[in-house]
């Protein structure tokens, strides 16, 4: 058991949701007669759920600051329809139509961020109004009919990496190269982490631990590469999956390694304490809401590309799937806790449930019931573990180990991250009652520590 802890790098309970995801995949693969873990199914699973996972990236940041965004589905619908109409009616080239849609998404995010950050209307009310407004705009723009999109949209929403080179590999070489790069990047990061640990004078695990960890991860990446790269001719790793992977890396770095990310967790943990530490809370609220709508716009464009047309009902209930993914991934309802990686695992759990139940012939009614029960059970078990003084159901995967103290406020500190000047104190925020309840949980750690 001790050796296993060394290999995994922490408390085994922190991998609960990862184990649950793997168990679901294996169980559905057996129950469906071997149809779950096939190239075509995993390709469809990833490309068909990429838009929800992209929404979850932005939603986890919104929930961490203690807000909610109910408008993301409607915003995605507006952007998808606007891009399709600009390409068809205004004769914009495909790239300009996509850029127009993204700009519209950013503008909508700025609009909603203004009402939240400047006027002070809660995010729930602001985005509830936005959901109604933009759903009406979608129907008005579309005149209740679908609008086709250019082929370039279809490549972004449902395309695959190209094939090249010799055929003796019996795989898509682009996907094979992607897998090799992934293994190499992981090995390099493990080596760098070990070197940094040695430089700090901390205890370094035995070499065999690092070798075994690298071997296990390399086998997993290799198997995933085989699944995606050995499908029927013309298929490989989906382009939406590549976009999603890039976004996960970018936003993981942003939330865990940048000043802005530290501000997000600080505001979610305790706004008043964050303000006294110099965090511009209004700007943080504004940027997080604007970022959410930008990602909703991107998700809308990918969806209409996969659907080959924009429709008046696009985006309906997407916000519910994104919110469920974030909470299953370990985010706290009260804010201050949650990570991008956790939201991806939560989103994949929901996607596997959808795919597996569909393969087994379970109807939409029972599928919704099962998904609802899974969400309730995940959060209930998480709360139970928290009350018992144990790590949460999703634990501390990829989380910081200790909080940084800046100006007397506790906020998440990633190992090796510098303490920085958080800027001037807002007079309005400084006057806020600092005796309000801090969202840090003394049992599970600082904001952001309960991550997956």
C-alpha positions in Angstrom: 0.0 0.0 0.0 2.9 2.4 0.8 4.5 1.7 -2.5 1.2 2.4 -4.3 0.9 5.7 -2.5 4.4 6.6 -3.6 3.6 5.8 -7.2 0.4 7.7 -7.2 1.9 10.6 -5.2 -0.7 11.0 -2.4 -3.8 9.8 -0.7 -5.4 7.0 -2.7 -8.8 8.4 -2.0 -8.0 11.4 -4.2 -8.4 9.2 -7.3 -11.9 8.1 -6.4 -13.6 9.7 -9.5 -10.8 8.6 -11.8 -11.3 5.0 -10.6 -15.1 5.4 -10.9 -14.6 6.6 -14.6 -12.4 3.6 -15.4 -14.9 1.3 -13.7 -17.8 2.7 -15.7 -15.9 2.2 -19.0 -15.1 -1.4 -18.1 -18.6 -2.2 -16.9 -20.3 -0.7 -19.9 -17.8 -2.4 -22.2 -18.7 -5.8 -20.7 -22.4 -5.1 -20.5 -22.6 -3.8 -24.1 -20.8 -6.8 -25.6 -17.5 -5.1 -26.2 -18.9 -2.0 -28.0 -17.9 0.7 -25.5 -14.1 0.7 -25.9 -14.0 0.7 -29.6 -12.3 3.2 -31.9 -15.5 4.5 -33.4 -17.3 4.8 -30.1 -14.5 6.7 -28.2 -14.1 9.0 -31.2 -17.8 9.8 -31.2 -17.8 10.1 -27.4 -15.0 12.7 -27.4 -16.1 14.8 -30.4 -19.8 14.5 -29.4 -19.2 15.8 -25.9 -16.3 18.3 -26.5 -18.7 21.3 -26.4 -20.0 20.4 -23.0 -16.4 19.8 -21.7 -15.4 23.2 -23.1 -18.3 24.8 -21.2 -17.2 23.0 -18.1 -13.8 24.7 -18.3 -15.4 28.1 -18.0 -18.1 27.0 -15.6 -15.7 25.8 -13.0 -14.1 29.2 -12.8 -17.6 30.8 -12.5 -18.5 28.4 -9.7 -15.2 28.9 -7.9 -15.9 32.6 -7.6 -19.2 31.7 -6.0 -21.4 32.5 -9.0 -23.4 30.5 -11.6 -24.0 31.0 -15.3 -27.4 29.8 -16.7 -27.0 31.5 -20.0 -24.2 29.5 -21.6 -26.5 27.3 -23.7 -28.4 30.3 -25.1 -25.1 32.2 -25.7 -23.7 29.2 -27.7 -27.0 29.1 -29.7 -26.8 32.8 -30.5 -23.2 32.6 -31.6 -23.7 29.5 -33.7 -26.7 31.0 -35.5 -24.9 34.4 -36.0 -21.8 32.7 -37.5 -24.0 30.6 -39.8 -26.0 33.6 -40.9 -23.0 35.8 -41.5 -21.5 33.1 -43.7 -24.7 32.5 -45.7 -26.3 35.9 -45.9 -23.4 38.3 -45.5 -21.1 36.1 -47.5 -18.3 36.3 -44.9 -15.4 33.9 -45.4 -15.5 31.0 -43.0 -12.7 32.4 -40.8 -14.4 35.8 -40.5 -17.7 34.2 -39.7 -16.0 32.3 -36.8 -14.2 35.4 -35.6 -17.5 37.3 -35.7 -19.1 34.6 -33.6 -16.3 34.7 -31.0 -16.5 38.6 -30.8 -20.2 38.4 -30.2 -19.6 35.9 -27.4 -17.0 38.1 -25.8 -19.4 41.1 -26.1 -22.2 39.1 -24.4 -19.8 38.1 -21.6 -18.8 41.8 -21.1 -22.5 42.7 -21.0 -23.2 40.1 -18.3 -19.9 40.9 -16.5 -21.0 44.5 -16.3 -24.2 43.7 -14.5 -22.5 41.4 -12.1 -19.3 43.4 -11.4 -20.4 47.0 -11.7 -24.1 47.0 -10.9 -23.9 44.2 -8.4 -26.7 42.0 -9.7 -26.0 38.4 -8.6 -24.8 36.1 -11.4 -27.8 33.8 -11.0 -30.2 36.6 -11.9 -28.0 38.2 -14.5 -27.5 35.0 -16.4 -31.1 33.8 -15.9 -32.2 37.0 -17.7 -29.5 36.4 -20.3 -30.8 32.9 -20.9 -34.2 34.2 -21.6 -33.0 37.1 -23.8 -30.6 35.2 -25.9 -32.9 32.2 -26.3 -35.4 34.6 -27.8 -32.7 36.1 -30.0 -31.8 32.7 -31.4 -35.4 32.0 -32.4 -35.8 35.5 -33.8 -32.6 35.3 -35.9 -33.3 31.8 -37.2 -37.0 32.4 -37.9 -37.3 28.9 -36.5 -35.4 27.2 -39.3 -32.0 25.7 -39.5 -29.1 27.4 -41.3 -26.3 25.4 -42.9 -22.6 26.2 -42.3 -19.5 26.0 -44.5 -17.5 22.8 -44.7 -14.6 24.4 -42.7 -17.0 24.6 -39.8 -17.6 20.9 -40.2 -13.9 20.2 -40.0 -13.6 22.0 -36.7 -16.7 20.3 -35.2 -16.3 16.8 -36.6 -13.0 16.6 -38.4 -10.0 14.3 -37.8 -6.2 14.7 -37.8 -4.9 13.9 -41.3 -3.0 10.8 -42.4 0.5 10.9 -43.7 3.6 8.8 -44.2 4.1 5.1 -44.4 1.2 2.7 -43.8 3.2 -0.1 -42.1 2.3 1.3 -38.7 -1.3 0.2 -39.2 -2.4 3.4 -37.4 -3.1 7.0 -38.2 0.4 8.5 -38.0 -0.9 12.0 -36.8 -2.5 10.3 -33.8 0.5 8.1 -33.3 2.8 11.2 -33.2 0.4 12.9 -30.8 0.6 10.0 -28.4 4.4 9.9 -28.6 4.5 13.6 -27.9 2.2 13.1 -24.9 4.4 10.4 -23.4 7.5 12.5 -24.0 5.9 15.6 -22.3 4.9 13.6 -19.3 8.3 12.1 -18.9 10.0 15.5 -19.2 7.6 17.0 -16.7 8.3 14.2 -14.2 12.0 14.7 -14.6 11.7 18.5 -14.1 9.6 17.9 -11.0 12.1 15.5 -9.6 15.0 18.0 -10.3 13.1 20.8 -8.6 12.3 18.7 -5.5 16.0 17.8 -5.2 17.0 21.5 -5.6 14.7 22.4 -2.8 16.3 19.8 -0.6 13.1 17.9 -0.1 12.8 14.1 0.1 12.8 12.6 -3.3 11.0 9.3 -4.0 13.2 6.3 -5.1 14.0 6.2 -8.8 11.9 3.0 -9.2 8.8 4.9 -8.2 9.3 7.5 -11.0 10.1 4.7 -13.5 6.9 2.7 -12.6 4.8 5.9 -12.7 6.1 6.8 -16.1 5.5 3.2 -17.3 1.9 3.2 -16.1 1.1 6.5 -17.7 2.9 5.6 -20.9 0.8 2.4 -21.2 -2.4 4.4 -20.6 -1.5 7.0 -23.2 -0.4 4.3 -25.6 -3.7 2.4 -25.3 -5.7 5.6 -25.8 -3.5 6.4 -28.8 -4.2 3.0 -30.2 -8.0 3.4 -29.7 -8.1 6.7 -31.6 -5.5 5.8 -34.2 -6.7 2.4 -35.3 -10.2 3.1 -36.4 -11.6 2.9 -39.9 -9.7 4.7 -42.7 -10.3 8.4 -42.6 -10.7 8.6 -38.9 -8.2 9.5 -36.1 -8.1 11.7 -33.1 -10.9 14.3 -33.5 -10.1 17.9 -34.1 -12.6 19.0 -31.3 -10.6 16.8 -28.9 -7.4 18.5 -30.0 -9.0 21.9 -29.3 -10.3 20.7 -26.0 -6.9 19.3 -25.0 -5.2 22.6 -25.8 -7.8 24.5 -23.7 -7.4 22.2 -20.8 -3.6 22.7 -20.7 -4.0 26.5 -21.1 -6.7 26.9 -18.4 -5.0 24.5 -16.0 -1.9 26.7 -16.2 -4.0 29.9 -15.9 -5.9 28.8 -12.8 -3.0 27.1 -11.0 0.1 29.1 -12.1 -0.9 32.7 -12.7 -1.8 35.7 -10.5 -5.3 35.8 -12.1 -5.9 32.2 -11.2 -4.9 33.0 -7.6 -7.3 35.9 -7.6 -10.1 33.6 -8.8 -9.7 31.3 -5.8 -9.1 34.1 -3.4 -12.4 35.8 -4.4 -14.2 32.5 -4.2 -12.8 31.7 -0.8 -13.7 35.1 0.8 -14.3 38.2 -1.2 -13.7 40.6 1.6 -10.4 39.0 2.7 -9.3 39.0 -1.0 -10.1 42.7 -1.4 -8.1 43.5 1.7 -5.2 41.5 0.2 -5.3 43.8 -2.8 -7.4 41.7 -5.3 -9.5 43.8 -7.7 -12.7 41.7 -7.1 -14.8 43.6 -9.7 -12.3 42.9 -12.4 -12.0 39.3 -11.4 -15.8 38.9 -11.7 -15.9 40.7 -15.0 -13.1 38.7 -16.6 -14.5 35.3 -15.4 -17.9 36.0 -16.8 -16.5 37.3 -20.1 -14.3 34.2 -20.4 -17.3 32.0 -19.8 -19.2 33.5 -22.7 -16.1 33.3 -24.9 -15.9 29.5 -24.3 -19.6 29.2 -24.8 -19.2 30.9 -28.2 -16.4 28.4 -29.1 -18.6 25.5 -28.0 -21.5 26.8 -30.1 -19.3 27.0 -33.2 -17.9 23.5 -32.7 -21.4 22.1 -32.2 -22.9 23.7 -35.4 -19.9 22.4 -37.2 -20.6 18.8 -36.0 -24.3 19.3 -36.7 -23.6 20.9 -40.1 -26.2 23.5 -39.4 -27.3 26.0 -36.8 -30.8 25.5 -35.4 -33.2 27.5 -33.2 -33.0 24.9 -30.4 -29.2 24.7 -30.2 -27.8 25.1 -26.7 -31.0 24.0 -24.8 -30.1 22.7 -21.3 -26.3 22.7 -22.1 -25.8 24.7 -18.9 -27.2 21.9 -16.8 -24.7 19.4 -18.2 -21.8 21.8 -17.7 -22.8 22.5 -14.1 -23.3 18.8 -13.4 -19.8 18.0 -14.7 -18.2 20.7 -12.5 -19.9 19.5 -9.3 -19.2 15.8 -10.0 -15.6 16.9 -10.6 -15.4 18.2 -7.0 -16.3 21.9 -7.1 -18.0 23.3 -4.0 -21.4 25.0 -4.2 -20.2 27.7 -1.9 -17.3 28.6 -4.2 -13.5 28.6 -3.7 -13.0 25.0 -4.6 -12.7 23.3 -8.0 -10.3 22.7 -10.8 -10.2 22.3 -14.6 -8.9 18.8 -14.4 -11.7 17.8 -12.0 -14.4 19.2 -14.2 -13.0 17.2 -17.2 -13.2 14.0 -15.2 -16.8 14.9 -14.1 -17.7 15.7 -17.7 -16.3 12.4 -18.9 -18.3 10.5 -16.3 -21.5 12.1 -17.6 -20.4 11.4 -21.2 -19.6 7.8 -20.5 -23.0 7.4 -18.8 -24.8 8.8 -21.8 -22.8 6.6 -24.2 -23.0 3.4 -22.2 -26.7 3.6 -21.4 -27.4 4.4 -25.1 -25.4 1.3 -26.1 -27.4 -0.8 -23.7 -30.7 0.5 -25.1 -31.7 2.5 -22.1 -34.3 5.2 -22.9 -33.8 8.9 -22.5 -36.2 9.0 -19.5 -34.2 6.4 -17.5 -30.9 8.0 -18.6 -31.9 11.3 -17.1 -33.0 9.7 -13.9 -29.7 7.8 -13.6 -27.6 10.9 -14.3 -29.5 12.8 -11.7 -29.0 10.1 -9.1 -25.2 10.0 -9.9 -24.9 13.8 -9.5 -26.8 13.7 -6.2 -24.8 10.7 -4.9 -21.5 12.2 -5.9 -22.2 15.5 -4.1 -23.8 13.8 -1.1 -20.8 11.5 -0.6 -18.5 14.4 -1.0 -20.3 16.3 1.7 -20.3 13.3 4.0 -16.5 12.8 3.6 -16.1 16.5 4.4 -18.1 16.3 7.5 -16.2 13.2 8.7 -12.9 15.1 8.3 -11.7 13.0 5.4 -10.6 14.2 2.0 -13.5 14.8 -0.4 -14.7 12.2 -2.9 -12.5 13.8 -5.5 -9.7 14.6 -3.1 -6.7 16.7 -3.9 -5.7 15.5 -7.3 -3.4 18.1 -9.0 -3.9 20.5 -6.1 -1.6 22.6 -4.1 -0.4 21.3 -0.8 -0.3 24.5 1.2 -1.9 27.9 1.1 0.0 31.0 0.5 -0.5 33.9 2.9 -0.7 37.3 1.3 -1.7 40.3 3.3 -3.3 38.1 5.9 -5.6 36.3 3.5 -5.3 32.6 2.8 -5.4 31.6 -0.9 -4.2 28.6 -2.8 -0.5 28.4 -3.4 1.0 26.1 -6.0 4.3 24.6 -5.0 7.0 26.8 -6.3 4.7 29.7 -7.2 6.0 33.1 -6.1 4.1 35.4 -3.7 3.2 38.4 -5.6 1.8 41.9 -4.9 -1.9 41.6 -5.6 -2.4 45.3 -6.2 -4.4 48.1 -4.6 -7.3 47.6 -2.3 -10.7 48.7 -3.6 -12.3 51.1 -1.2 -15.7 49.5 -1.6 -14.4 46.0 -1.0 -12.2 47.1 1.9 -15.3 48.4 3.6 -17.0 45.0 3.4 -17.5 43.1 6.6 -14.4 40.9 6.9 -16.0 38.8 9.5 -18.0 37.0 6.9 -17.6 33.2 6.7 -14.4 32.1 5.0 -14.9 29.3 2.4 -11.8 27.5 3.5 -12.6 24.2 5.0 -10.4 23.5 8.0 -10.9 19.8 7.4 -10.1 19.5 3.7 -7.6 22.4 3.2 -7.5 25.8 1.5 -9.7 26.9 -1.5 -8.8 24.8 -4.5 -7.4 21.9 -2.5 -10.5 19.7 -3.0 -10.1 19.3 -6.7 -10.8 15.9 -8.1 
